[in-house]
Structure formats: C-alpha cells, structure tokens
C-alpha cells in the first residue's frame, strides 16, 4: 500500500476535516502508542499502519478495511 492510499482511506473513514487531526493526534497502541504520522516517520509500512487503524477503530474503517 502506498502512503497516498493510506491517506485516502483515512479521509474516507474519518472525513476530510478529521483525518489530518487523527493522523497527528491519535496514538495507536498496536503501534507502540505512535500516531499515524509518527509511525510513517519511523519507517512503518503504510499497510501495517492501516491494519492498526482498522483494528483499533473498526466501526469507522469497516467499509475500507482491506
């Protein structure tokens, strides 16, 4: 998965206004309490990050899960 695909799925799942804030502010425990942006900066794969988001926010990501 490309980073642009991850960003698009975040927008589709959380909305245009909320997705950037989610990426910057919400820590994901399955990524060692990193945010999406921090995980990307540390070299985590976009697919791994998306799976973590799906795991921790299943209701929001159901339509775009995998």
N, CA, C, O and CB atoms as a CASP TS submission, in Angstrom:
PFRMAT TS
TARGET T0000
AUTHOR 0000-0000-0000
METHOD Language model
MODEL 1
PARENT N/A
ATOM      1  N   UNK     1       0.848  -1.174   0.000  1.00  0.00           N
ATOM      2  CA  UNK     1       0.000   0.000   0.000  1.00  0.00           C
ATOM      3  C   UNK     1       0.895   1.239   0.000  1.00  0.00           C
ATOM      4  O   UNK     1       1.890   1.305   0.721  1.00  0.00           O
ATOM      5  CB  UNK     1      -0.965  -0.003   1.224  1.00  0.00           C
ATOM      6  N   UNK     2       0.524   2.201  -0.812  1.00  0.00           N
ATOM      7  CA  UNK     2       1.258   3.471  -0.837  1.00  0.00           C
ATOM      8  C   UNK     2       0.744   4.389   0.278  1.00  0.00           C
ATOM      9  O   UNK     2      -0.375   4.231   0.765  1.00  0.00           O
ATOM     10  CB  UNK     2       1.114   4.165  -2.227  1.00  0.00           C
ATOM     11  N   UNK     3       1.569   5.330   0.662  1.00  0.00           N
ATOM     12  CA  UNK     3       1.171   6.296   1.687  1.00  0.00           C
ATOM     13  C   UNK     3      -0.039   7.096   1.221  1.00  0.00           C
ATOM     14  O   UNK     3      -0.912   7.419   2.027  1.00  0.00           O
ATOM     15  CB  UNK     3       2.341   7.242   2.026  1.00  0.00           C
ATOM     16  N   UNK     4      -0.102   7.417  -0.053  1.00  0.00           N
ATOM     17  CA  UNK     4      -1.261   8.160  -0.574  1.00  0.00           C
ATOM     18  C   UNK     4      -2.546   7.340  -0.428  1.00  0.00           C
ATOM     19  O   UNK     4      -3.613   7.904  -0.187  1.00  0.00           O
ATOM     20  CB  UNK     4      -1.040   8.536  -2.059  1.00  0.00           C
ATOM     21  N   UNK     5      -2.451   6.003  -0.574  1.00  0.00           N
ATOM     22  CA  UNK     5      -3.619   5.146  -0.364  1.00  0.00           C
ATOM     23  C   UNK     5      -4.044   5.162   1.100  1.00  0.00           C
ATOM     24  O   UNK     5      -5.235   5.206   1.411  1.00  0.00           O
ATOM     25  CB  UNK     5      -3.318   3.706  -0.813  1.00  0.00           C
ATOM     26  N   UNK     6      -3.068   5.125   1.988  1.00  0.00           N
ATOM     27  CA  UNK     6      -3.366   5.216   3.423  1.00  0.00           C
ATOM     28  C   UNK     6      -4.086   6.519   3.732  1.00  0.00           C
ATOM     29  O   UNK     6      -5.113   6.519   4.409  1.00  0.00           O
ATOM     30  CB  UNK     6      -2.072   5.110   4.259  1.00  0.00           C
ATOM     31  N   UNK     7      -3.556   7.619   3.243  1.00  0.00           N
ATOM     32  CA  UNK     7      -4.179   8.928   3.496  1.00  0.00           C
ATOM     33  C   UNK     7      -5.604   8.977   2.934  1.00  0.00           C
ATOM     34  O   UNK     7      -6.508   9.520   3.568  1.00  0.00           O
ATOM     35  CB  UNK     7      -3.327  10.060   2.874  1.00  0.00           C
ATOM     36  N   UNK     8      -5.795   8.409   1.748  1.00  0.00           N
ATOM     37  CA  UNK     8      -7.127   8.400   1.141  1.00  0.00           C
ATOM     38  C   UNK     8      -8.108   7.589   1.986  1.00  0.00           C
ATOM     39  O   UNK     8      -9.243   8.012   2.203  1.00  0.00           O
ATOM     40  CB  UNK     8      -7.063   7.832  -0.284  1.00  0.00           C
ATOM     41  N   UNK     9      -7.673   6.437   2.455  1.00  0.00           N
ATOM     42  CA  UNK     9      -8.543   5.616   3.305  1.00  0.00           C
ATOM     43  C   UNK     9      -8.869   6.311   4.616  1.00  0.00           C
ATOM     44  O   UNK     9      -9.987   6.200   5.122  1.00  0.00           O
ATOM     45  CB  UNK     9      -7.890   4.272   3.588  1.00  0.00           C
ATOM     46  N   UNK    10      -7.904   7.020   5.163  1.00  0.00           N
ATOM     47  CA  UNK    10      -8.172   7.782   6.394  1.00  0.00           C
ATOM     48  C   UNK    10      -9.232   8.852   6.137  1.00  0.00           C
ATOM     49  O   UNK    10     -10.129   9.044   6.957  1.00  0.00           O
ATOM     50  CB  UNK    10      -6.869   8.436   6.928  1.00  0.00           C
ATOM     51  N   UNK    11      -9.134   9.542   5.015  1.00  0.00           N
ATOM     52  CA  UNK    11     -10.127  10.567   4.670  1.00  0.00           C
ATOM     53  C   UNK    11     -11.496   9.930   4.461  1.00  0.00           C
ATOM     54  O   UNK    11     -12.499  10.452   4.949  1.00  0.00           O
ATOM     55  CB  UNK    11      -9.698  11.339   3.400  1.00  0.00           C
ATOM     56  N   UNK    12     -11.551   8.816   3.746  1.00  0.00           N
ATOM     57  CA  UNK    12     -12.822   8.142   3.514  1.00  0.00           C
ATOM     58  C   UNK    12     -13.442   7.643   4.820  1.00  0.00           C
ATOM     59  O   UNK    12     -14.663   7.670   4.975  1.00  0.00           O
ATOM     60  CB  UNK    12     -12.628   6.977   2.549  1.00  0.00           C
ATOM     61  N   UNK    13     -12.622   7.196   5.744  1.00  0.00           N
ATOM     62  CA  UNK    13     -13.115   6.640   7.003  1.00  0.00           C
ATOM     63  C   UNK    13     -13.469   7.700   8.041  1.00  0.00           C
ATOM     64  O   UNK    13     -14.467   7.569   8.750  1.00  0.00           O
ATOM     65  CB  UNK    13     -12.089   5.711   7.577  1.00  0.00           C
ATOM     66  N   UNK    14     -12.657   8.746   8.130  1.00  0.00           N
ATOM     67  CA  UNK    14     -12.817   9.724   9.207  1.00  0.00           C
ATOM     68  C   UNK    14     -13.274  11.106   8.733  1.00  0.00           C
ATOM     69  O   UNK    14     -13.604  11.964   9.551  1.00  0.00           O
ATOM     70  CB  UNK    14     -11.523   9.862   9.943  1.00  0.00           C
ATOM     71  N   UNK    15     -13.293  11.320   7.426  1.00  0.00           N
ATOM     72  CA  UNK    15     -13.722  12.609   6.900  1.00  0.00           C
ATOM     73  C   UNK    15     -12.551  13.529   6.614  1.00  0.00           C
ATOM     74  O   UNK    15     -11.492  13.436   7.236  1.00  0.00           O
ATOM     75  CB  UNK    15     -14.665  13.273   7.866  1.00  0.00           C
ATOM     76  N   UNK    16     -12.764  14.413   5.666  1.00  0.00           N
ATOM     77  CA  UNK    16     -11.733  15.364   5.228  1.00  0.00           C
ATOM     78  C   UNK    16     -11.215  16.227   6.377  1.00  0.00           C
ATOM     79  O   UNK    16     -10.017  16.503   6.448  1.00  0.00           O
ATOM     80  CB  UNK    16     -12.283  16.260   4.127  1.00  0.00           C
ATOM     81  N   UNK    17     -12.094  16.651   7.266  1.00  0.00           N
ATOM     82  CA  UNK    17     -11.697  17.548   8.354  1.00  0.00           C
ATOM     83  C   UNK    17     -10.992  16.805   9.485  1.00  0.00           C
ATOM     84  O   UNK    17     -10.058  17.338  10.085  1.00  0.00           O
ATOM     85  CB  UNK    17     -12.914  18.274   8.899  1.00  0.00           C
ATOM     86  N   UNK    18     -11.429  15.582   9.784  1.00  0.00           N
ATOM     87  CA  UNK    18     -10.926  14.867  10.948  1.00  0.00           C
ATOM     88  C   UNK    18      -9.665  14.056  10.641  1.00  0.00           C
ATOM     89  O   UNK    18      -8.835  13.880  11.533  1.00  0.00           O
ATOM     90  CB  UNK    18     -12.001  13.955  11.486  1.00  0.00           C
ATOM     91  N   UNK    19      -9.494  13.561   9.427  1.00  0.00           N
ATOM     92  CA  UNK    19      -8.370  12.680   9.100  1.00  0.00           C
ATOM     93  C   UNK    19      -6.997  13.278   9.419  1.00  0.00           C
ATOM     94  O   UNK    19      -6.166  12.575   9.993  1.00  0.00           O
ATOM     95  CB  UNK    19      -8.423  12.327   7.647  1.00  0.00           C
ATOM     96  N   UNK    20      -6.717  14.540   9.075  1.00  0.00           N
ATOM     97  CA  UNK    20      -5.401  15.088   9.424  1.00  0.00           C
ATOM     98  C   UNK    20      -5.154  15.150  10.938  1.00  0.00           C
ATOM     99  O   UNK    20      -4.049  14.874  11.407  1.00  0.00           O
ATOM    100  CB  UNK    20      -5.257  16.477   8.834  1.00  0.00           C
ATOM    101  N   UNK    21      -6.178  15.508  11.680  1.00  0.00           N
ATOM    102  CA  UNK    21      -6.047  15.558  13.132  1.00  0.00           C
ATOM    103  C   UNK    21      -5.865  14.154  13.705  1.00  0.00           C
ATOM    104  O   UNK    21      -5.041  13.945  14.596  1.00  0.00           O
ATOM    105  CB  UNK    21      -7.277  16.235  13.760  1.00  0.00           C
ATOM    106  N   UNK    22      -6.630  13.200  13.195  1.00  0.00           N
ATOM    107  CA  UNK    22      -6.484  11.809  13.621  1.00  0.00           C
ATOM    108  C   UNK    22      -5.045  11.353  13.402  1.00  0.00           C
ATOM    109  O   UNK    22      -4.438  10.757  14.293  1.00  0.00           O
ATOM    110  CB  UNK    22      -7.470  10.889  12.854  1.00  0.00           C
ATOM    111  N   UNK    23      -4.504  11.627  12.233  1.00  0.00           N
ATOM    112  CA  UNK    23      -3.146  11.190  11.885  1.00  0.00           C
ATOM    113  C   UNK    23      -2.088  11.807  12.788  1.00  0.00           C
ATOM    114  O   UNK    23      -1.069  11.179  13.076  1.00  0.00           O
ATOM    115  CB  UNK    23      -2.842  11.540  10.441  1.00  0.00           C
ATOM    116  N   UNK    24      -2.324  13.018  13.231  1.00  0.00           N
ATOM    117  CA  UNK    24      -1.341  13.735  14.038  1.00  0.00           C
ATOM    118  C   UNK    24      -1.508  13.524  15.540  1.00  0.00           C
ATOM    119  O   UNK    24      -0.535  13.617  16.288  1.00  0.00           O
ATOM    120  CB  UNK    24      -1.418  15.196  13.736  1.00  0.00           C
ATOM    121  N   UNK    25      -2.735  13.240  15.992  1.00  0.00           N
ATOM    122  CA  UNK    25      -3.010  13.306  17.428  1.00  0.00           C
ATOM    123  C   UNK    25      -3.404  11.999  18.104  1.00  0.00           C
ATOM    124  O   UNK    25      -3.251  11.880  19.320  1.00  0.00           O
ATOM    125  CB  UNK    25      -4.073  14.271  17.654  1.00  0.00           C
ATOM    126  N   UNK    26      -3.899  11.029  17.373  1.00  0.00           N
ATOM    127  CA  UNK    26      -4.413   9.804  17.991  1.00  0.00           C
ATOM    128  C   UNK    26      -3.332   8.725  17.995  1.00  0.00           C
ATOM    129  O   UNK    26      -2.897   8.266  16.939  1.00  0.00           O
ATOM    130  CB  UNK    26      -5.674   9.301  17.245  1.00  0.00           C
ATOM    131  N   UNK    27      -2.904   8.327  19.192  1.00  0.00           N
ATOM    132  CA  UNK    27      -1.891   7.286  19.340  1.00  0.00           C
ATOM    133  C   UNK    27      -2.549   5.914  19.198  1.00  0.00           C
ATOM    134  O   UNK    27      -3.643   5.682  19.713  1.00  0.00           O
ATOM    135  CB  UNK    27      -1.164   7.408  20.710  1.00  0.00           C
ATOM    136  N   UNK    28      -1.878   5.026  18.503  1.00  0.00           N
ATOM    137  CA  UNK    28      -2.375   3.675  18.275  1.00  0.00           C
ATOM    138  C   UNK    28      -1.555   2.700  19.114  1.00  0.00           C
ATOM    139  O   UNK    28      -0.351   2.555  18.900  1.00  0.00           O
ATOM    140  CB  UNK    28      -2.311   3.302  16.763  1.00  0.00           C
ATOM    141  N   UNK    29      -2.197   2.038  20.059  1.00  0.00           N
ATOM    142  CA  UNK    29      -1.471   1.166  20.978  1.00  0.00           C
ATOM    143  C   UNK    29      -0.781   0.016  20.249  1.00  0.00           C
ATOM    144  O   UNK    29       0.295  -0.416  20.664  1.00  0.00           O
ATOM    145  CB  UNK    29      -2.418   0.614  22.029  1.00  0.00           C
ATOM    146  N   UNK    30      -1.376  -0.481  19.179  1.00  0.00           N
ATOM    147  CA  UNK    30      -0.755  -1.592  18.451  1.00  0.00           C
ATOM    148  C   UNK    30       0.482  -1.167  17.669  1.00  0.00           C
ATOM    149  O   UNK    30       1.192  -2.011  17.123  1.00  0.00           O
ATOM    150  CB  UNK    30      -1.756  -2.211  17.507  1.00  0.00           C
ATOM    151  N   UNK    31       0.742   0.137  17.612  1.00  0.00           N
ATOM    152  CA  UNK    31       1.974   0.654  17.008  1.00  0.00           C
ATOM    153  C   UNK    31       2.899   1.251  18.070  1.00  0.00           C
ATOM    154  O   UNK    31       3.721   2.118  17.777  1.00  0.00           O
ATOM    155  CB  UNK    31       1.644   1.714  15.940  1.00  0.00           C
ATOM    156  N   UNK    32       2.751   0.775  19.299  1.00  0.00           N
ATOM    157  CA  UNK    32       3.602   1.273  20.377  1.00  0.00           C
ATOM    158  C   UNK    32       3.272   2.694  20.777  1.00  0.00           C
ATOM    159  O   UNK    32       4.160   3.462  21.145  1.00  0.00           O
ATOM    160  CB  UNK    32       5.042   1.194  19.974  1.00  0.00           C
ATOM    161  N   UNK    33       2.000   3.049  20.707  1.00  0.00           N
ATOM    162  CA  UNK    33       1.497   4.382  21.067  1.00  0.00           C
ATOM    163  C   UNK    33       2.000   5.491  20.142  1.00  0.00           C
ATOM    164  O   UNK    33       2.111   6.647  20.548  1.00  0.00           O
ATOM    165  CB  UNK    33       1.890   4.707  22.488  1.00  0.00           C
ATOM    166  N   UNK    34       2.303   5.124  18.894  1.00  0.00           N
ATOM    167  CA  UNK    34       2.671   6.124  17.894  1.00  0.00           C
ATOM    168  C   UNK    34       1.413   6.590  17.168  1.00  0.00           C
ATOM    169  O   UNK    34       0.445   5.842  17.038  1.00  0.00           O
ATOM    170  CB  UNK    34       3.711   5.552  16.885  1.00  0.00           C
ATOM    171  N   UNK    35       1.441   7.826  16.701  1.00  0.00           N
ATOM    172  CA  UNK    35       0.385   8.302  15.814  1.00  0.00           C
ATOM    173  C   UNK    35       0.678   7.800  14.404  1.00  0.00           C
ATOM    174  O   UNK    35       1.755   7.262  14.147  1.00  0.00           O
ATOM    175  CB  UNK    35       0.279   9.863  15.845  1.00  0.00           C
ATOM    176  N   UNK    36      -0.266   7.971  13.500  1.00  0.00           N
ATOM    177  CA  UNK    36      -0.047   7.601  12.100  1.00  0.00           C
ATOM    178  C   UNK    36       1.181   8.339  11.557  1.00  0.00           C
ATOM    179  O   UNK    36       2.049   7.731  10.930  1.00  0.00           O
ATOM    180  CB  UNK    36      -1.305   7.924  11.239  1.00  0.00           C
ATOM    181  N   UNK    37       1.246   9.633  11.798  1.00  0.00           N
ATOM    182  CA  UNK    37       2.369  10.429  11.277  1.00  0.00           C
ATOM    183  C   UNK    37       3.703   9.993  11.876  1.00  0.00           C
ATOM    184  O   UNK    37       4.706   9.915  11.168  1.00  0.00           O
ATOM    185  CB  UNK    37       2.140  11.914  11.561  1.00  0.00           C
ATOM    186  N   UNK    38       3.717   9.713  13.163  1.00  0.00           N
ATOM    187  CA  UNK    38       4.953   9.261  13.810  1.00  0.00           C
ATOM    188  C   UNK    38       5.393   7.902  13.274  1.00  0.00           C
ATOM    189  O   UNK    38       6.579   7.671  13.037  1.00  0.00           O
ATOM    190  CB  UNK    38       4.763   9.187  15.332  1.00  0.00           C
ATOM    191  N   UNK    39       4.421   7.004  13.084  1.00  0.00           N
ATOM    192  CA  UNK    39       4.742   5.677  12.566  1.00  0.00           C
ATOM    193  C   UNK    39       5.325   5.771  11.155  1.00  0.00           C
ATOM    194  O   UNK    39       6.289   5.077  10.832  1.00  0.00           O
ATOM    195  CB  UNK    39       3.489   4.785  12.566  1.00  0.00           C
ATOM    196  N   UNK    40       4.748   6.619  10.329  1.00  0.00           N
ATOM    197  CA  UNK    40       5.303   6.818   8.987  1.00  0.00           C
ATOM    198  C   UNK    40       6.722   7.370   9.063  1.00  0.00           C
ATOM    199  O   UNK    40       7.611   6.911   8.346  1.00  0.00           O
ATOM    200  CB  UNK    40       4.411   7.768   8.170  1.00  0.00           C
ATOM    201  N   UNK    41       6.928   8.341   9.923  1.00  0.00           N
ATOM    202  CA  UNK    41       8.251   8.956  10.057  1.00  0.00           C
ATOM    203  C   UNK    41       9.299   7.955  10.546  1.00  0.00           C
ATOM    204  O   UNK    41      10.480   8.083  10.220  1.00  0.00           O
ATOM    205  CB  UNK    41       8.183  10.142  11.015  1.00  0.00           C
ATOM    206  N   UNK    42       8.869   6.957  11.330  1.00  0.00           N
ATOM    207  CA  UNK    42       9.801   5.951  11.849  1.00  0.00           C
ATOM    208  C   UNK    42       9.979   4.776  10.901  1.00  0.00           C
ATOM    209  O   UNK    42      10.700   3.827  11.210  1.00  0.00           O
ATOM    210  CB  UNK    42       9.324   5.446  13.191  1.00  0.00           C
ATOM    211  N   UNK    43       9.323   4.835   9.745  1.00  0.00           N
ATOM    212  CA  UNK    43       9.541   3.821   8.735  1.00  0.00           C
ATOM    213  C   UNK    43       8.566   2.659   8.716  1.00  0.00           C
ATOM    214  O   UNK    43       8.789   1.686   7.995  1.00  0.00           O
ATOM    215  CB  UNK    43      10.866   3.296   8.895  1.00  0.00           C
ATOM    216  N   UNK    44       7.497   2.733   9.484  1.00  0.00           N
ATOM    217  CA  UNK    44       6.489   1.670   9.430  1.00  0.00           C
ATOM    218  C   UNK    44       5.818   1.679   8.056  1.00  0.00           C
ATOM    219  O   UNK    44       5.623   2.737   7.459  1.00  0.00           O
ATOM    220  CB  UNK    44       5.428   1.848  10.563  1.00  0.00           C
ATOM    221  N   UNK    45       5.473   0.515   7.572  1.00  0.00           N
ATOM    222  CA  UNK    45       4.798   0.382   6.286  1.00  0.00           C
ATOM    223  C   UNK    45       3.366   0.890   6.389  1.00  0.00           C
ATOM    224  O   UNK    45       2.713   0.725   7.419  1.00  0.00           O
ATOM    225  CB  UNK    45       4.816  -1.081   5.811  1.00  0.00           C
ATOM    226  N   UNK    46       2.885   1.507   5.319  1.00  0.00           N
ATOM    227  CA  UNK    46       1.528   2.046   5.298  1.00  0.00           C
ATOM    228  C   UNK    46       0.489   0.958   5.564  1.00  0.00           C
ATOM    229  O   UNK    46      -0.490   1.200   6.269  1.00  0.00           O
ATOM    230  CB  UNK    46       1.248   2.717   3.957  1.00  0.00           C
ATOM    231  N   UNK    47       0.690  -0.233   5.010  1.00  0.00           N
ATOM    232  CA  UNK    47      -0.259  -1.336   5.215  1.00  0.00           C
ATOM    233  C   UNK    47      -0.332  -1.717   6.698  1.00  0.00           C
ATOM    234  O   UNK    47      -1.420  -1.960   7.219  1.00  0.00           O
ATOM    235  CB  UNK    47       0.149  -2.569   4.365  1.00  0.00           C
ATOM    236  N   UNK    48       0.801  -1.770   7.370  1.00  0.00           N
ATOM    237  CA  UNK    48       0.851  -2.087   8.794  1.00  0.00           C
ATOM    238  C   UNK    48       0.081  -1.028   9.600  1.00  0.00           C
ATOM    239  O   UNK    48      -0.664  -1.358  10.523  1.00  0.00           O
ATOM    240  CB  UNK    48       2.323  -2.178   9.279  1.00  0.00           C
ATOM    241  N   UNK    49       0.269   0.214   9.244  1.00  0.00           N
ATOM    242  CA  UNK    49      -0.421   1.309   9.939  1.00  0.00           C
ATOM    243  C   UNK    49      -1.922   1.214   9.702  1.00  0.00           C
ATOM    244  O   UNK    49      -2.708   1.372  10.635  1.00  0.00           O
ATOM    245  CB  UNK    49       0.110   2.686   9.465  1.00  0.00           C
ATOM    246  N   UNK    50      -2.326   0.956   8.458  1.00  0.00           N
ATOM    247  CA  UNK    50      -3.751   0.853   8.155  1.00  0.00           C
ATOM    248  C   UNK    50      -4.391  -0.291   8.933  1.00  0.00           C
ATOM    249  O   UNK    50      -5.500  -0.145   9.446  1.00  0.00           O
ATOM    250  CB  UNK    50      -3.965   0.655   6.651  1.00  0.00           C
ATOM    251  N   UNK    51      -3.707  -1.423   9.024  1.00  0.00           N
ATOM    252  CA  UNK    51      -4.244  -2.552   9.798  1.00  0.00           C
ATOM    253  C   UNK    51      -4.402  -2.182  11.270  1.00  0.00           C
ATOM    254  O   UNK    51      -5.365  -2.598  11.914  1.00  0.00           O
ATOM    255  CB  UNK    51      -3.329  -3.782   9.662  1.00  0.00           C
ATOM    256  N   UNK    52      -3.474  -1.412  11.797  1.00  0.00           N
ATOM    257  CA  UNK    52      -3.589  -0.962  13.185  1.00  0.00           C
ATOM    258  C   UNK    52      -4.791  -0.039  13.361  1.00  0.00           C
ATOM    259  O   UNK    52      -5.529  -0.150  14.340  1.00  0.00           O
ATOM    260  CB  UNK    52      -2.303  -0.245  13.626  1.00  0.00           C
ATOM    261  N   UNK    53      -4.982   0.869  12.411  1.00  0.00           N
ATOM    262  CA  UNK    53      -6.145   1.774  12.467  1.00  0.00           C
ATOM    263  C   UNK    53      -7.428   0.952  12.406  1.00  0.00           C
ATOM    264  O   UNK    53      -8.352   1.202  13.180  1.00  0.00           O
ATOM    265  CB  UNK    53      -6.108   2.817  11.297  1.00  0.00           C
ATOM    266  N   UNK    54      -7.502  -0.021  11.504  1.00  0.00           N
ATOM    267  CA  UNK    54      -8.696  -0.868  11.375  1.00  0.00           C
ATOM    268  C   UNK    54      -8.962  -1.652  12.656  1.00  0.00           C
ATOM    269  O   UNK    54     -10.106  -1.788  13.088  1.00  0.00           O
ATOM    270  CB  UNK    54      -8.540  -1.837  10.195  1.00  0.00           C
ATOM    271  N   UNK    55      -7.906  -2.159  13.248  1.00  0.00           N
ATOM    272  CA  UNK    55      -8.041  -2.944  14.479  1.00  0.00           C
ATOM    273  C   UNK    55      -8.590  -2.097  15.628  1.00  0.00           C
ATOM    274  O   UNK    55      -9.442  -2.552  16.391  1.00  0.00           O
ATOM    275  CB  UNK    55      -6.687  -3.544  14.875  1.00  0.00           C
ATOM    276  N   UNK    56      -8.102  -0.881  15.745  1.00  0.00           N
ATOM    277  CA  UNK    56      -8.474  -0.038  16.885  1.00  0.00           C
ATOM    278  C   UNK    56      -9.716   0.817  16.633  1.00  0.00           C
ATOM    279  O   UNK    56     -10.306   1.341  17.578  1.00  0.00           O
ATOM    280  CB  UNK    56      -7.321   0.859  17.244  1.00  0.00           C
ATOM    281  N   UNK    57     -10.114   0.961  15.376  1.00  0.00           N
ATOM    282  CA  UNK    57     -11.295   1.780  15.025  1.00  0.00           C
ATOM    283  C   UNK    57     -12.145   1.038  13.991  1.00  0.00           C
ATOM    284  O   UNK    57     -12.330   1.523  12.874  1.00  0.00           O
ATOM    285  CB  UNK    57     -10.862   3.184  14.470  1.00  0.00           C
ATOM    286  N   UNK    58     -12.663  -0.144  14.366  1.00  0.00           N
ATOM    287  CA  UNK    58     -13.360  -0.977  13.379  1.00  0.00           C
ATOM    288  C   UNK    58     -14.639  -0.360  12.814  1.00  0.00           C
ATOM    289  O   UNK    58     -14.942  -0.564  11.638  1.00  0.00           O
ATOM    290  CB  UNK    58     -13.694  -2.289  13.996  1.00  0.00           C
ATOM    291  N   UNK    59     -15.378   0.372  13.600  1.00  0.00           N
ATOM    292  CA  UNK    59     -16.638   0.942  13.101  1.00  0.00           C
ATOM    293  C   UNK    59     -16.374   1.977  12.002  1.00  0.00           C
ATOM    294  O   UNK    59     -17.105   2.026  11.013  1.00  0.00           O
ATOM    295  CB  UNK    59     -17.433   1.589  14.259  1.00  0.00           C
ATOM    296  N   UNK    60     -15.361   2.784  12.164  1.00  0.00           N
ATOM    297  CA  UNK    60     -15.060   3.843  11.200  1.00  0.00           C
ATOM    298  C   UNK    60     -14.438   3.288   9.919  1.00  0.00           C
ATOM    299  O   UNK    60     -14.609   3.881   8.854  1.00  0.00           O
ATOM    300  CB  UNK    60     -14.125   4.870  11.825  1.00  0.00           C
ATOM    301  N   UNK    61     -13.734   2.184   9.997  1.00  0.00           N
ATOM    302  CA  UNK    61     -12.974   1.682   8.859  1.00  0.00           C
ATOM    303  C   UNK    61     -13.616   0.474   8.176  1.00  0.00           C
ATOM    304  O   UNK    61     -13.056  -0.055   7.216  1.00  0.00           O
ATOM    305  CB  UNK    61     -11.593   1.322   9.305  1.00  0.00           C
ATOM    306  N   UNK    62     -14.750   0.042   8.641  1.00  0.00           N
ATOM    307  CA  UNK    62     -15.376  -1.196   8.139  1.00  0.00           C
ATOM    308  C   UNK    62     -15.483  -1.244   6.619  1.00  0.00           C
ATOM    309  O   UNK    62     -15.158  -2.270   6.022  1.00  0.00           O
ATOM    310  CB  UNK    62     -16.754  -1.350   8.735  1.00  0.00           C
ATOM    311  N   UNK    63     -15.925  -0.180   5.983  1.00  0.00           N
ATOM    312  CA  UNK    63     -16.137  -0.175   4.529  1.00  0.00           C
ATOM    313  C   UNK    63     -14.836  -0.249   3.738  1.00  0.00           C
ATOM    314  O   UNK    63     -14.843  -0.681   2.585  1.00  0.00           O
ATOM    315  CB  UNK    63     -16.894   1.068   4.126  1.00  0.00           C
ATOM    316  N   UNK    64     -13.729   0.160   4.333  1.00  0.00           N
ATOM    317  CA  UNK    64     -12.461   0.258   3.610  1.00  0.00           C
ATOM    318  C   UNK    64     -11.383  -0.623   4.235  1.00  0.00           C
ATOM    319  O   UNK    64     -10.190  -0.385   4.049  1.00  0.00           O
ATOM    320  CB  UNK    64     -11.987   1.706   3.572  1.00  0.00           C
ATOM    321  N   UNK    65     -11.812  -1.636   4.976  1.00  0.00           N
ATOM    322  CA  UNK    65     -10.921  -2.403   5.835  1.00  0.00           C
ATOM    323  C   UNK    65      -9.649  -2.902   5.142  1.00  0.00           C
ATOM    324  O   UNK    65      -8.554  -2.533   5.566  1.00  0.00           O
ATOM    325  CB  UNK    65     -11.662  -3.564   6.389  1.00  0.00           C
ATOM    326  N   UNK    66      -9.749  -3.701   4.127  1.00  0.00           N
ATOM    327  CA  UNK    66      -8.550  -4.239   3.496  1.00  0.00           C
ATOM    328  C   UNK    66      -8.695  -4.214   2.037  1.00  0.00           C
ATOM    329  O   UNK    66      -7.785  -4.629   1.319  1.00  0.00           O
ATOM    330  CB  UNK    66      -8.259  -5.631   3.954  1.00  0.00           C
TER
END
